[in-house]
Amino acid sequence: MSRTIKAATTSSTAPSGNDTVGRAVRELIADVRQRGDAAVRELSARFDRWEPESFRLGEEQLAEIIGTLDDQVIEDIKTVQTNVRRFAEAQRESMTEIEVETQPGVFLGHRHVPIQSVGAYIPGGRYPLTASAHMTIVTAKAAGVPRVVACTPPIRGEIPAATVAAMYFAGADEIYILGGVQAIAAMSVGTETISPVDMLAGPGNAYVAEAKRQLFGEVGIDLFAGPTEILIVADDTADPFVAAVDLLSQAEHGPDSPAVLVTTSERVASETERHINEILPDMPTGDIAGPAWRDHGQIILADDLDEAYRVADEFAYEHVQILTENPREALDKMHAYGALFLGEGTCVSYGDKVIGTNHVLPTRGAARYTGGLWVGMYLRTVTYQEVRDQQASADLGVLCGRAARVELFEGHARSGDVRAAKYAGAPLPWSGHFEGARV
């Protein structure tokens, strides 16, 4: 039986249901829907103090902005994007298109067709989040999306040059310095200067997440985003200092980001907590990570690893790091997670920033029923059918007539009847004939 050594003081597993945010977002979307560019401009000036002549960056502006960056920054961006692209392309290649002859003359198949336009939101706020550009834009392009619109907000009135470079090298077709609900709404409903997209991707604050939620259905979305989560499963072989550093690495995402240690070792539990308390006072982002650990951090002691895996599955967190003697055991033992990070050499921060797997992952328990953003989310798997053999069509027609009439769908039944009559001479069970019909 597991027992909690350090408990969270505030729950972060369920959506807040903030009616104030919902109402505000609804009004902002309605404003953009009604007034288009004028509303976008006013909202950008109001929330970001940003009102340029054009929100869209032209080629000359892009070259000038990218030219301000160190060569090493650009090289690193390209290296990371190569990692992301290689994995996304490998995923795409694994998605086989099929065509099978299920019975003589009857052919069924499916194809993977790219979504035609995607809006990628790259958040800003505190930090220039270049990694979000890699994950959303590179992956969309690997899927074959022909039009990717990318939006990112200014940071304290300045254009985030590194983010712009990441968007550009990732392959974005249109780049806008535009943030918040106004960006999400503009990409979704369209304005005089921004054509609407078919799908939205990328994380954001509570207002951006709510805007995506409200617009879902009118456009597709990748995931409903919540606070970043990390859970570490550790046995007695784990290094408590490494566990402490890795827990805090994710806690710095926000003061509501939960960080959980599930361990079979009392020593690892106590020493990890001690290290966290020692590290936090001097941590540059301790003002964020500290409240996250205080309010949402947990340490749970499990009797054995099987119980630890069960506890981890109950949390169903987006990031699950395995610090055990045999980390690959988790691949068979665990079922509910966004991404697994196996062994001490594989930290969650690699997944966030550089390794190549996608960091847009399910939160708030959604890992129980969905995975994260991947190349397949930008593809629509569509089916097709062809009956080439007339006798096969006639046989299906007879079957369709019977099956449809069980459900009292007479019109459906008659579509089958027509083919049975035309291709096999079966009598129509209703008033009708084939004048001039050609078989």
C-alpha positions in Angstrom: 0.0 0.0 0.0 1.5 3.3 -1.1 1.7 6.2 1.4 2.2 9.9 0.8 5.3 11.5 2.3 4.7 15.0 0.9 1.2 15.9 -0.3 0.1 18.6 -2.7 -1.8 21.4 -1.0 -3.7 22.4 -4.2 -5.2 20.2 -6.9 -4.1 20.8 -10.4 -5.6 17.8 -12.0 -8.9 19.3 -13.1 -9.7 22.3 -15.3 -10.3 25.5 -13.3 -13.7 26.2 -14.9 -13.0 29.9 -14.6 -16.2 31.6 -15.8 -14.4 35.0 -15.9 -11.9 33.7 -18.4 -14.6 32.0 -20.5 -16.7 35.1 -20.8 -13.7 37.4 -21.6 -12.5 35.0 -24.3 -16.0 34.7 -25.8 -16.3 38.5 -26.1 -12.9 38.8 -27.7 -13.6 36.1 -30.3 -16.9 37.8 -31.1 -15.1 41.1 -31.5 -12.6 39.7 -34.0 -15.3 37.8 -35.8 -17.3 41.0 -36.2 -14.6 43.6 -36.8 -11.7 41.6 -38.2 -8.4 43.4 -38.5 -9.6 46.5 -36.6 -10.4 44.4 -33.6 -7.1 42.5 -33.8 -5.2 45.8 -33.9 -7.0 47.2 -30.9 -6.6 44.1 -28.8 -2.9 43.8 -29.6 -2.4 47.4 -28.6 -4.4 46.8 -25.4 -2.9 43.6 -24.2 0.6 43.6 -25.7 1.2 47.3 -26.4 2.0 46.3 -29.9 0.6 48.0 -33.0 2.9 47.8 -36.0 2.1 48.8 -39.5 1.8 45.1 -40.3 1.7 42.2 -38.0 3.0 39.9 -40.7 6.8 39.9 -41.2 8.1 40.3 -44.8 11.2 38.7 -46.2 13.4 41.7 -45.6 12.2 42.0 -42.0 12.8 38.3 -41.4 16.4 38.5 -42.8 17.1 41.6 -40.6 15.7 39.9 -37.4 17.5 36.6 -38.0 20.7 38.6 -38.8 20.8 39.8 -35.2 21.3 36.3 -33.8 24.6 34.6 -33.1 25.7 31.9 -35.5 25.6 29.4 -32.7 22.0 30.1 -31.9 21.0 29.6 -35.5 23.1 26.4 -35.7 21.5 25.0 -32.6 18.0 25.8 -33.9 18.7 24.0 -37.1 20.2 21.0 -35.3 17.2 20.6 -33.0 14.8 21.0 -36.0 16.8 18.3 -37.8 16.2 16.0 -34.9 12.5 16.8 -34.8 12.1 16.4 -38.6 13.9 13.1 -38.7 11.6 11.6 -36.1 8.4 13.1 -37.6 9.4 11.9 -41.1 10.0 8.4 -39.7 6.6 8.4 -38.1 5.1 9.6 -41.4 6.8 6.7 -43.2 5.4 4.2 -40.7 1.8 5.2 -41.7 1.1 2.8 -44.5 -1.7 3.5 -47.0 -3.7 0.3 -47.8 -6.0 -1.1 -50.4 -7.5 -4.6 -49.9 -9.8 -6.7 -51.9 -12.2 -7.9 -49.2 -14.2 -10.1 -51.6 -13.9 -10.6 -55.3 -14.3 -7.3 -57.1 -14.7 -5.2 -53.9 -11.8 -2.9 -53.0 -11.4 -0.9 -49.8 -8.6 1.4 -48.9 -7.4 4.3 -46.9 -5.1 7.2 -47.5 -3.4 9.8 -45.2 -4.2 13.3 -46.5 -2.5 16.3 -45.0 -4.7 19.1 -43.5 -4.5 22.0 -45.9 -3.8 24.8 -43.5 -2.6 24.9 -39.9 -2.2 27.8 -37.4 0.8 27.3 -35.1 0.7 29.4 -31.9 4.1 29.9 -30.3 3.7 31.4 -26.8 5.9 34.1 -25.5 5.3 35.9 -22.2 8.2 35.2 -19.9 10.4 33.4 -22.4 11.1 33.0 -26.1 9.8 29.5 -26.6 11.6 28.4 -29.7 11.0 24.7 -29.0 7.3 25.2 -29.6 8.0 26.3 -33.2 10.0 23.2 -33.8 7.3 20.9 -32.5 4.3 22.5 -34.2 5.7 23.8 -37.5 8.4 21.2 -38.4 6.0 18.4 -37.6 3.2 19.9 -39.8 5.6 20.3 -42.7 6.8 16.8 -42.3 3.1 15.7 -42.7 2.9 17.7 -45.9 0.7 20.6 -44.7 1.0 23.2 -47.6 0.1 26.3 -45.5 1.4 26.9 -42.0 0.5 30.2 -40.3 2.6 31.0 -37.3 1.9 33.6 -34.6 4.0 34.6 -31.6 3.5 37.6 -29.3 6.1 40.3 -28.7 8.0 40.0 -25.4 7.9 43.3 -23.5 7.4 45.2 -26.7 10.2 43.5 -28.6 10.2 41.0 -31.4 11.6 37.7 -30.1 14.3 37.2 -32.7 15.2 33.6 -31.8 11.5 32.5 -32.0 11.1 34.2 -35.3 14.2 32.4 -36.6 12.8 29.1 -35.3 9.5 29.7 -37.1 11.3 30.7 -40.3 13.7 27.7 -40.4 10.9 25.4 -39.5 9.1 26.3 -42.7 6.3 28.6 -41.7 4.6 30.1 -44.7 3.3 33.2 -42.9 4.8 34.7 -39.7 3.0 37.2 -37.5 4.0 39.0 -34.4 0.7 38.6 -32.8 -0.3 37.0 -29.5 -3.1 36.0 -27.2 -6.8 35.4 -28.0 -6.6 37.9 -30.9 -4.1 35.6 -32.6 -6.1 32.5 -32.1 -9.3 34.1 -33.2 -7.7 35.7 -36.3 -6.3 32.4 -37.4 -9.5 30.6 -36.7 -12.3 32.9 -38.1 -10.1 34.9 -40.4 -9.8 38.6 -41.0 -9.3 40.9 -44.0 -5.6 40.0 -44.1 -5.4 36.6 -42.4 -7.1 33.7 -44.1 -8.6 31.2 -41.7 -6.9 27.9 -41.0 -8.3 24.4 -40.6 -6.5 23.4 -37.4 -4.8 25.1 -34.5 -1.7 23.7 -32.7 0.5 24.8 -29.9 0.4 25.7 -26.2 -0.5 28.9 -24.5 -1.8 30.6 -21.3 -5.3 30.1 -19.8 -6.8 32.6 -22.3 -5.2 30.9 -25.3 -6.3 27.5 -24.1 -9.8 28.7 -23.5 -9.9 30.3 -27.0 -8.9 27.0 -28.5 -11.6 25.2 -26.5 -14.3 27.6 -27.6 -13.3 27.4 -31.3 -12.9 23.7 -31.4 -15.4 22.4 -34.0 -15.1 25.4 -36.1 -11.4 24.4 -36.4 -9.6 21.4 -35.3 -7.1 21.6 -32.4 -4.2 19.5 -31.3 -4.8 19.1 -27.5 -6.5 20.9 -24.6 -3.5 22.2 -22.7 -3.0 22.3 -19.0 0.0 22.9 -16.7 3.2 21.0 -17.4 3.4 17.8 -15.4 6.3 15.5 -14.4 6.2 12.2 -12.5 9.4 10.3 -11.6 9.3 6.6 -10.8 12.4 5.6 -8.9 13.9 2.7 -7.1 16.8 2.5 -4.7 19.3 2.8 -7.5 18.2 6.3 -8.4 20.3 9.3 -7.7 18.3 11.6 -5.4 20.1 14.7 -6.6 19.3 13.9 -10.3 15.6 13.3 -9.3 15.5 16.7 -7.4 17.0 18.6 -10.3 14.7 16.9 -12.8 11.5 17.6 -10.8 12.4 21.3 -10.5 13.2 21.5 -14.2 9.5 21.0 -14.9 8.2 22.9 -11.9 9.7 26.1 -13.4 7.2 26.0 -16.2 4.6 27.6 -13.9 3.5 27.9 -10.3 0.7 25.4 -11.1 2.9 22.7 -12.5 2.8 19.5 -10.5 5.9 17.5 -9.8 5.6 14.0 -8.3 8.1 11.4 -7.1 6.9 7.8 -6.7 9.6 5.7 -5.2 10.2 2.4 -3.5 13.0 3.8 -1.5 12.6 5.8 1.7 16.2 7.0 1.3 15.6 8.3 -2.2 12.4 10.0 -1.0 14.0 11.8 1.9 17.2 12.8 0.1 15.3 14.0 -3.0 13.2 16.3 -0.8 16.3 17.5 1.0 18.0 18.4 -2.3 15.0 20.2 -3.6 14.9 22.4 -0.5 18.6 23.1 -0.9 18.4 23.9 -4.6 15.3 26.2 -4.6 16.7 29.2 -2.7 19.4 29.8 -5.3 17.5 28.7 -8.4 17.0 31.6 -10.9 13.4 30.5 -11.6 12.7 29.6 -7.9 10.0 32.2 -7.7 8.0 30.0 -10.1 9.3 26.5 -9.2 9.1 27.2 -5.5 5.3 27.7 -5.4 4.8 24.8 -7.8 6.7 22.4 -5.5 5.1 23.8 -2.4 1.5 23.6 -3.7 1.6 20.8 -6.2 4.7 18.7 -5.4 4.2 15.2 -4.0 6.4 12.3 -2.8 4.8 8.9 -2.6 6.4 5.8 -1.2 5.3 2.5 -2.9 5.9 -1.0 -1.6 7.3 -2.2 -4.9 7.8 -1.2 -8.5 4.6 -2.8 -9.7 2.7 -0.6 -7.2 4.7 2.4 -8.3 3.8 1.8 -11.9 0.1 1.5 -10.9 0.2 4.8 -9.0 1.9 6.5 -11.9 -0.8 5.2 -14.3 -3.4 6.7 -11.9 -1.8 10.1 -12.3 -1.6 9.7 -16.1 0.9 12.6 -16.4 2.3 13.9 -19.6 6.0 13.4 -18.6 7.0 10.2 -16.8 10.6 9.7 -16.1 11.9 6.2 -15.1 14.9 6.1 -12.8 15.2 2.4 -12.0 17.6 -0.4 -12.5 15.7 -1.7 -15.5 13.9 1.3 -17.0 12.7 -0.4 -20.2 10.4 -2.5 -17.9 8.1 0.5 -17.8 7.3 0.0 -21.5 5.4 -3.1 -20.6 4.2 -2.1 -17.1 2.8 1.3 -17.8 -0.1 2.4 -19.9 -1.2 6.0 -19.2 1.4 8.6 -20.0 2.1 11.2 -22.6 5.8 10.3 -23.0 8.2 8.0 -21.2 11.8 9.0 -20.4 13.8 5.9 -19.8 16.9 5.9 -17.5 19.1 8.6 -15.9 20.6 9.6 -19.3 17.2 10.7 -20.6 15.7 13.7 -18.9 12.4 15.3 -19.6 14.2 18.5 -20.6 15.7 16.7 -23.6 12.1 16.0 -24.8 11.1 19.6 -24.1 14.0 21.1 -26.0 16.3 19.0 -28.2 15.9 15.3 -28.6 13.3 15.2 -31.4 10.1 13.7 -30.0 7.2 16.1 -29.7 6.7 18.0 -26.5 3.1 18.9 -27.0 1.6 16.2 -24.7 -1.7 15.4 -23.0 -2.2 16.9 -19.5 -4.9 16.7 -16.7 -5.3 12.9 -17.1 -5.9 13.1 -20.8 -3.1 10.6 -21.3 -5.6 7.9 -20.4 -7.2 8.3 -23.8 -4.9 10.2 -26.1 -1.3 10.6 -27.1 0.5 13.9 -27.9 1.0 15.9 -31.0 2.7 13.9 -33.8 2.8 13.9 -37.5 -0.4 11.8 -37.7 -2.4 14.7 -36.1 -1.8 16.7 -39.2 -3.1 14.0 -41.4 -6.7 12.9 -42.1 -7.0 9.2 -42.6 -9.7 8.9 -45.2 -11.3 5.8 -46.7 -12.4 5.0 -50.2 -14.4 2.1 -51.7 -14.7 0.7 -55.2 -16.9 -2.2 -56.4 -15.5 -3.2 -59.8 -17.4 -6.4 -60.3 -21.1 -6.1 -61.2 -22.1 -9.4 -59.6 -20.3 -8.3 -56.4 -22.3 -5.0 -56.5 -25.5 -7.0 -57.0 -24.8 -9.3 -54.1 -24.1 -6.3 -51.9 -27.2 -4.6 -53.1 -29.3 -7.6 -51.9 -27.6 -7.6 -48.6 -27.9 -3.8 -48.3 -31.7 -4.0 -49.0 -32.2 -6.4 -46.2 -29.9 -4.7 -43.7 -31.4 -1.2 -44.4 -35.0 -2.4 -44.1 -34.3 -3.9 -40.6 -33.5 -0.3 -39.6 -36.5 1.1 -41.6 -34.3 3.0 -44.0 -36.2 2.4 -47.2 -34.2 4.9 -49.2 -30.9 3.1 -48.4 -32.5 -0.2 -49.3 -33.6 1.1 -52.7 -30.0 2.1 -53.6 -29.1 -1.5 -53.1 -32.2 -2.8 -54.9 -31.3 -0.8 -58.0 -27.9 -2.4 -58.3 -29.2 -5.9 -57.7 -31.8 -5.3 -60.4 -29.5 -3.6 -62.9 -26.5 -6.0 -62.6 -28.2 -9.3 -61.8 -31.8 -8.9 -63.0 -33.3 -9.1 -59.5 -36.9 -7.8 -59.4 -37.4 -4.5 -57.7 -39.5 -4.9 -54.5 -41.1 -1.5 -55.1 -42.6 0.4 -58.0 -39.8 1.4 -60.4 -38.2 0.4 -63.7 -35.1 1.0 -65.8 -36.2 2.8 -69.0 -33.1 3.1 -71.2 -30.8 1.8 -68.4 -27.5 0.5 -69.6 -25.8 -2.5 -67.9 
